[in-house]
Amino acid sequence: MLVLYRKKGDSILIGEDITLTVVESSSDGVRLAIDAPRDVAILRKELLEAAEVNREAAAAKADAANKKALLKMNEILKKKEHD
């Protein structure tokens, strides 16, 4: 990891076509401007992590719903076998 000190208005070039510019700096954080080609995905890491947590929760909920449905189908099949 490269750690740099930049002031307001300073820029960092990543590769040949991505520029990060410090727009504002305060005790609360830093505001960055990112200039990149449209085909470059720019995502906030915390949003990506939250989306992953949501996907995992949805998958777990779907698994629970599927198990419940399978149990219900087994009950129905057992009833039909006894009839």
N, C-alpha and C positions, 0 to 999 in steps of 0.2 A: 504494500500500500504506500502510495506517495502522498505525503502531507505537505501542503503548500500554504504560505501566508499570502493573502491577496487583499488589496484595498478596494474601496468602492471605485468602479470603473475599470478595474484590472480584468484581464481575460486570460483564459487558459485554452490552448488549442489541443484537441484530442484527435489524433490522426490528421488527415488533411481537410476534413469537412465538418468537424464538430467544434463549436466554440462555446465555452462557458464564460459568462461575464457576471461579475459581482455588481448587482444593481443597488443593493442596500445592505447595510450591516448594522445590527443593533445587539443589545444584550440578549434579546429574545431569539435571535437567529440571523440567518443570512438569506437574502433574496437573490436568486440566480436567474439569469436569462440564458436559455439554451438555444443555440442556432444549430440545427442539424437537418439533414435531408429527410424528406417525408417518410422514406422507407425505414428509418431508424426508429425503433420503439423506445419511447422515453416513459418510464413508469416510476412512480414513487414506491420505494421498497415496502413501506408499511402497508400500502394498499394492496400490493401483490401478496404480501403475507396474509392479510385479512381475507383476501379472496381464496387463498389456499385453505385457511381455517374453515371458511364457509363451505367450500367444496367438500372437505372432509366431514363436516357436520351433516351436510346434505346426504352424503354417501352413507353415513352411519344411520341416518333417519330412514333412508330408502332400504337399507339392509334390515332394519327393524320392521318396517312395513312389509317387506317381502317375507320375512320369517312369520309374521302374523298371518299373512295371506296363505302361506304354505300350511301352517297349522290348521287354519280354517278348512282348507281343501282336504287335508288328511281326515279331519273330523267328518266331513261330508262323505268321503269315500268309505270310511269305516261304517257310517250309518247305512250306506247303500249295501255294504257287504252283509250286514246283519238283517236287512229287510228281505 
